[in-house]
Amino acid sequence: MILLPILLLVAPDVPLAPEPTYQLVWSDEFDRDGLADAAKWSYDTEANKRGWYNDEKQYYAEARRKNSRVENGRLIIEAHREPDAARTLPDWGGQAYTSARLVTRGKANWTYGFFEVRAKLPCGRGSWPAIWTLADQGKRGWPTDGEIDIMEHVGYEPGVVHHTIHTAAFNHVKGTHKTANRKVTDVCGAFHDYQLDWQPDRIRIGIDGAAVFTFDKPSDDPAEWPFDAPHYLILNVAVGGTWGGAQGIDDAALPQRMEVDHVRVWQRATADTAIKRPSSQSTR
């Protein structure tokens, strides 16, 4: 997850859709109430005790329905302020807020393809929802293994949706990350399709069939293009942090939720089908 948008690469009005040769290789339509499908999703809780990245303030709960559940055909990821309850949870690290971070790590990953997540976002000040990917078998750590942010939104700037990539050469720590944003006024009241078209030589990200961000492969240097290895998908709602909490957290606006209608992944019919295997822990 990024901290501040720096460099804008805008490519408006470019059609964004799966290629005709693609087939649907993985999806979740969230058609069964209860916890998220354990065959498709796990919970990232690894930094609860030491504290999450970017000075985020949430505790990410595992299989806790208050924070993540499927109901009425939608996945709900919900952030709460509950300091008393939080301290009773396993591996609590002093957080006053709870939320959830769902990942396909260890369940499914992909190299290239077209990704679509249909979602409605939270807009409370201090909320920081994200739809993004990280390298599944990354050995070198963040940002060297690469990160693709399909959607980020900070609550103090309602309606501004950010799309970003990070690599060793291009990342927010250096102030060189590649990013673009688009204003969509109803992201918190309506569902939109957040989409990624990942090719061997180009990444395009956008909303509702229109590309907003384009990143062409600049070279074969892995510091600039590490995007030739499997990535897993992440859905989360952070609270606060260096970017999400830059204007504070509005406790009165909580709880805040991201609702996800579906997640779909397409790839070429003749190759690049989903890889499913246990994976190493994220370093980001």
DORO-504969 format. One record per residue (C-alpha): residue in three letters; x, y, z. Coordinates in steps of 0.02 Angstrom, whole numbers, m for minus. Layout:
// DORO-504969
+------+--------+--------+--------+
! rest !     px !     py !     pz !
+------+--------+--------+--------+
!  ALA !      X !      Y !      Z !
...
+------+--------+--------+--------+
//
This chain:
// DORO-504969
+------+--------+--------+--------+
! rest !     px !     py !     pz !
+------+--------+--------+--------+
!  MET !      0 !      0 !      0 !
!  ILE !     68 !    169 !    m48 !
!  LEU !     88 !    325 !     57 !
!  LEU !     69 !    473 !    m61 !
!  PRO !     38 !    483 !   m249 !
!  ILE !    188 !    560 !   m335 !
!  LEU !    196 !    528 !   m523 !
!  LEU !     38 !    524 !   m629 !
!  LEU !     29 !    413 !   m783 !
!  VAL !   m145 !    440 !   m852 !
!  ALA !   m219 !    346 !  m1000 !
!  PRO !   m404 !    393 !  m1006 !
!  ASP !   m537 !    315 !  m1117 !
!  VAL !   m436 !    159 !  m1159 !
!  PRO !   m550 !      5 !  m1162 !
!  LEU !   m510 !   m117 !  m1023 !
!  ALA !   m580 !   m294 !  m1037 !
!  PRO !   m523 !   m476 !  m1046 !
!  GLU !   m452 !   m523 !  m1215 !
!  PRO !   m561 !   m634 !  m1326 !
!  THR !   m439 !   m778 !  m1303 !
!  TYR !   m455 !   m773 !  m1113 !
!  GLN !   m557 !   m890 !  m1006 !
!  LEU !   m617 !   m870 !   m826 !
!  VAL !   m494 !   m971 !   m719 !
!  TRP !   m543 !   m918 !   m542 !
!  SER !   m686 !   m826 !   m461 !
!  ASP !   m782 !   m798 !   m302 !
!  GLU !   m963 !   m740 !   m319 !
!  PHE !   m991 !   m743 !   m129 !
!  ASP !  m1150 !   m843 !   m144 !
!  ARG !  m1139 !   m932 !     24 !
!  ASP !  m1168 !   m839 !    188 !
!  GLY !  m1045 !   m857 !    331 !
!  LEU !   m857 !   m841 !    332 !
!  ALA !   m762 !   m821 !    168 !
!  ASP !   m731 !   m983 !     74 !
!  ALA !   m581 !  m1064 !    158 !
!  ALA !   m535 !  m1150 !     m5 !
!  LYS !   m506 !   m980 !    m84 !
!  TRP !   m458 !   m859 !     55 !
!  SER !   m349 !   m852 !    209 !
!  TYR !   m318 !   m712 !    335 !
!  ASP !   m158 !   m613 !    347 !
!  THR !   m124 !   m581 !    532 !
!  GLU !     66 !   m590 !    535 !
!  ALA !    100 !   m412 !    593 !
!  ASN !    m34 !   m397 !    728 !
!  LYS !     86 !   m415 !    873 !
!  ARG !    224 !   m300 !    810 !
!  GLY !    108 !   m178 !    722 !
!  TRP !     61 !   m154 !    541 !
!  TYR !    155 !    m63 !    405 !
!  ASN !    142 !    123 !    371 !
!  ASP !     96 !    155 !    554 !
!  GLU !    m79 !     82 !    525 !
!  LYS !   m186 !     66 !    680 !
!  GLN !   m289 !    m90 !    649 !
!  TYR !   m284 !   m268 !    714 !
!  TYR !   m324 !   m391 !    573 !
!  ALA !   m438 !   m526 !    641 !
!  GLU !   m441 !   m706 !    580 !
!  ALA !   m611 !   m785 !    541 !
!  ARG !   m703 !   m658 !    649 !
!  ARG !   m874 !   m620 !    576 !
!  LYS !   m881 !   m447 !    649 !
!  ASN !   m737 !   m400 !    535 !
!  SER !   m764 !   m511 !    382 !
!  ARG !   m910 !   m613 !    323 !
!  VAL !  m1015 !   m656 !    172 !
!  GLU !  m1197 !   m605 !    175 !
!  ASN !  m1327 !   m572 !     41 !
!  GLY !  m1206 !   m614 !    m98 !
!  ARG !  m1068 !   m496 !    m42 !
!  LEU !   m905 !   m508 !     53 !
!  ILE !   m901 !   m377 !    190 !
!  ILE !   m737 !   m318 !    266 !
!  GLU !   m779 !   m204 !    411 !
!  ALA !   m671 !    m96 !    523 !
!  HIS !   m726 !    m57 !    702 !
!  ARG !   m659 !     42 !    847 !
!  GLU !   m666 !    m77 !    996 !
!  PRO !   m515 !    m56 !   1111 !
!  ASP !   m587 !   m163 !   1251 !
!  ALA !   m631 !   m312 !   1141 !
!  ALA !   m471 !   m300 !   1040 !
!  ARG !   m358 !   m332 !   1190 !
!  THR !   m440 !   m502 !   1215 !
!  LEU !   m395 !   m561 !   1039 !
!  PRO !   m246 !   m674 !   1002 !
!  ASP !    m80 !   m588 !    960 !
!  TRP !   m152 !   m417 !   1003 !
!  GLY !    m24 !   m279 !    980 !
!  GLY !   m111 !   m137 !   1071 !
!  GLN !   m227 !    m84 !    929 !
!  ALA !   m392 !      4 !    966 !
!  TYR !   m465 !    m42 !    796 !
!  THR !   m508 !   m209 !    715 !
!  SER !   m528 !   m254 !    532 !
!  ALA !   m482 !   m395 !    412 !
!  ARG !   m357 !   m430 !    274 !
!  LEU !   m405 !   m575 !    160 !
!  VAL !   m278 !   m652 !     42 !
!  THR !   m271 !   m792 !    m87 !
!  ARG !    m93 !   m832 !    m31 !
!  GLY !    m72 !  m1019 !    m16 !
!  LYS !   m237 !  m1046 !   m110 !
!  ALA !   m211 !   m970 !   m283 !
!  ASN !    m93 !   m857 !   m376 !
!  TRP !    m71 !   m797 !   m554 !
!  THR !     58 !   m731 !   m677 !
!  TYR !    m24 !   m613 !   m802 !
!  GLY !   m209 !   m605 !   m839 !
!  PHE !   m361 !   m494 !   m816 !
!  PHE !   m424 !   m463 !   m639 !
!  GLU !   m590 !   m385 !   m589 !
!  VAL !   m653 !   m344 !   m414 !
!  ARG !   m825 !   m265 !   m403 !
!  ALA !   m835 !   m166 !   m241 !
!  LYS !   m913 !    m24 !   m144 !
!  LEU !   m790 !     73 !    m36 !
!  PRO !   m790 !    152 !    138 !
!  CYS !   m770 !    340 !    148 !
!  GLY !   m748 !    380 !    333 !
!  ARG !   m596 !    487 !    374 !
!  GLY !   m457 !    370 !    425 !
!  SER !   m517 !    223 !    319 !
!  TRP !   m394 !    151 !    192 !
!  PRO !   m468 !     10 !     87 !
!  ALA !   m360 !    m78 !    m42 !
!  ILE !   m368 !   m209 !   m179 !
!  TRP !   m192 !   m261 !   m226 !
!  THR !    m66 !   m399 !   m262 !
!  LEU !    105 !   m455 !   m199 !
!  ALA !    230 !   m585 !   m261 !
!  ASP !    182 !   m755 !   m195 !
!  GLN !    353 !   m837 !   m191 !
!  GLY !    453 !   m678 !   m172 !
!  LYS !    628 !   m704 !   m104 !
!  ARG !    697 !   m528 !   m104 !
!  GLY !    564 !   m436 !     m5 !
!  TRP !    467 !   m278 !    m34 !
!  PRO !    478 !   m180 !   m148 !
!  THR !    601 !   m283 !   m250 !
!  ASP !    476 !   m423 !   m285 !
!  GLY !    346 !   m298 !   m344 !
!  GLU !    174 !   m237 !   m291 !
!  ILE !     20 !   m195 !   m396 !
!  ASP !   m113 !    m83 !   m317 !
!  ILE !   m273 !   m106 !   m415 !
!  MET !   m369 !     11 !   m300 !
!  GLU !   m329 !    119 !   m149 !
!  HIS !   m440 !    251 !    m71 !
!  VAL !   m415 !    361 !     81 !
!  GLY !   m569 !    422 !    172 !
!  TYR !   m517 !    603 !    192 !
!  GLU !   m514 !    617 !      2 !
!  PRO !   m680 !    536 !    m44 !
!  GLY !   m701 !    477 !   m222 !
!  VAL !   m517 !    487 !   m274 !
!  VAL !   m463 !    312 !   m325 !
!  HIS !   m276 !    276 !   m340 !
!  HIS !   m186 !    146 !   m448 !
!  THR !      0 !    113 !   m421 !
!  ILE !    146 !     m6 !   m447 !
!  HIS !    300 !    m23 !   m337 !
!  THR !    469 !   m101 !   m381 !
!  ALA !    648 !    m83 !   m319 !
!  ALA !    673 !     62 !   m439 !
!  PHE !    499 !    137 !   m425 !
!  ASN !    427 !    148 !   m249 !
!  HIS !    357 !    274 !   m126 !
!  VAL !    509 !    265 !    m12 !
!  LYS !    613 !    341 !   m152 !
!  GLY !    469 !    449 !   m211 !
!  THR !    480 !    366 !   m382 !
!  HIS !    328 !    254 !   m382 !
!  LYS !    216 !    253 !   m536 !
!  THR !     36 !    303 !   m501 !
!  ALA !   m121 !    383 !   m568 !
!  ASN !   m290 !    425 !   m495 !
!  ARG !   m468 !    459 !   m550 !
!  LYS !   m612 !    548 !   m465 !
!  VAL !   m768 !    440 !   m453 !
!  THR !   m894 !    532 !   m347 !
!  ASP !  m1003 !    385 !   m296 !
!  VAL !   m873 !    253 !   m248 !
!  CYS !   m943 !    244 !    m72 !
!  GLY !  m1125 !    230 !   m125 !
!  ALA !  m1114 !    121 !   m279 !
!  PHE !  m1020 !    m31 !   m342 !
!  HIS !   m883 !    m12 !   m472 !
!  ASP !   m771 !   m135 !   m563 !
!  TYR !   m588 !   m113 !   m515 !
!  GLN !   m485 !   m196 !   m650 !
!  LEU !   m307 !   m249 !   m690 !
!  ASP !   m242 !   m303 !   m861 !
!  TRP !    m71 !   m380 !   m830 !
!  GLN !     29 !   m426 !   m984 !
!  PRO !    211 !   m483 !  m1004 !
!  ASP !    257 !   m308 !  m1063 !
!  ARG !    122 !   m193 !   m993 !
!  ILE !     12 !   m163 !   m842 !
!  ARG !   m150 !    m65 !   m859 !
!  ILE !   m268 !    m28 !   m714 !
!  GLY !   m435 !     58 !   m718 !
!  ILE !   m618 !     67 !   m671 !
!  ASP !   m776 !      7 !   m759 !
!  GLY !   m691 !    m40 !   m921 !
!  ALA !   m585 !    118 !   m940 !
!  ALA !   m397 !    118 !   m909 !
!  VAL !   m333 !    254 !   m793 !
!  PHE !   m153 !    197 !   m769 !
!  THR !    m31 !    119 !   m894 !
!  PHE !    144 !     57 !   m854 !
!  ASP !    245 !    m10 !  m1001 !
!  LYS !    390 !   m125 !   m963 !
!  PRO !    541 !     m8 !   m965 !
!  SER !    676 !   m142 !   m974 !
!  ASP !    721 !   m320 !   m927 !
!  ASP !    801 !   m256 !   m767 !
!  PRO !    704 !   m339 !   m622 !
!  ALA !    726 !   m180 !   m522 !
!  GLU !    610 !    m97 !   m647 !
!  TRP !    503 !   m245 !   m699 !
!  PRO !    487 !   m389 !   m574 !
!  PHE !    313 !   m434 !   m641 !
!  ASP !    350 !   m603 !   m720 !
!  ALA !    314 !   m709 !   m567 !
!  PRO !    154 !   m765 !   m479 !
!  HIS !     59 !   m640 !   m371 !
!  TYR !    m81 !   m669 !   m246 !
!  LEU !   m229 !   m555 !   m216 !
!  ILE !   m262 !   m451 !    m59 !
!  LEU !   m424 !   m368 !      0 !
!  ASN !   m415 !   m262 !    158 !
!  VAL !   m477 !   m110 !    251 !
!  ALA !   m340 !    m24 !    350 !
!  VAL !   m370 !    110 !    481 !
!  GLY !   m259 !    263 !    496 !
!  GLY !    m78 !    253 !    444 !
!  THR !     42 !    377 !    368 !
!  TRP !    m71 !    404 !    218 !
!  GLY !   m242 !    342 !    273 !
!  GLY !   m230 !    435 !    439 !
!  ALA !   m144 !    592 !    374 !
!  GLN !   m296 !    694 !    428 !
!  GLY !   m339 !    589 !    580 !
!  ILE !   m468 !    454 !    611 !
!  ASP !   m652 !    498 !    631 !
!  ASP !   m705 !    374 !    766 !
!  ALA !   m885 !    433 !    750 !
!  ALA !   m888 !    372 !    570 !
!  LEU !   m846 !    193 !    619 !
!  PRO !   m887 !     56 !    580 !
!  GLN !   m834 !     71 !    398 !
!  ARG !   m851 !    m70 !    272 !
!  MET !   m794 !   m121 !     99 !
!  GLU !   m921 !   m231 !     10 !
!  VAL !   m862 !   m346 !   m129 !
!  ASP !   m987 !   m416 !   m253 !
!  HIS !   m868 !   m529 !   m348 !
!  VAL !   m686 !   m568 !   m385 !
!  ARG !   m643 !   m640 !   m557 !
!  VAL !   m481 !   m686 !   m644 !
!  TRP !   m462 !   m725 !   m830 !
!  GLN !   m310 !   m792 !   m921 !
!  ARG !   m268 !   m855 !  m1095 !
!  ALA !   m357 !  m1020 !  m1127 !
!  THR !   m198 !  m1109 !  m1183 !
!  ALA !    m80 !  m1058 !  m1042 !
!  ASP !    m57 !   m966 !   m878 !
!  THR !   m189 !  m1058 !   m780 !
!  ALA !   m199 !  m1029 !   m592 !
!  ILE !    m59 !  m1099 !   m486 !
!  LYS !   m109 !  m1168 !   m316 !
!  ARG !     24 !  m1209 !   m188 !
!  PRO !     81 !  m1158 !    m15 !
!  SER !    182 !   m999 !    m15 !
!  SER !    307 !   m904 !     89 !
!  GLN !    254 !   m763 !    204 !
!  SER !    243 !   m586 !    136 !
!  THR !    381 !   m467 !    185 !
!  ARG !    273 !   m314 !    155 !
+------+--------+--------+--------+
//
